[in-house]
Amino acid sequence: MKLLVVLLALLAGVWLWQRGRRLKDHRDAAPRANHKARALPMVSCARCGVHVPGHEAVVGRHGSYCTLTHRRESEGE
């Protein structure tokens, strides 16, 4: 009976040790992955309010727009 208890304690210790190593590896890897991915600046369409990436926005006299059609409708072209 003592041997069974010792064996279970040993197995639980090994399991906890490996679980801790996996969690540590996961925590160490996460900041590196997030560091490479940068958020794009987003702008809101002056006509409908939809957010689009800044480099895809159509810029007009009264602000940024999601499409050329919205710019034309808002600026009367």
Secondary structure as UniProt FT lines:
FT   HELIX           2..36
FT   STRAND          42..44
FT   TURN            46..48
FT   STRAND          51..53
FT   HELIX           54..56
FT   STRAND          58..60
FT   TURN            61..62
FT   STRAND          63..65
FT   HELIX           68..75
//
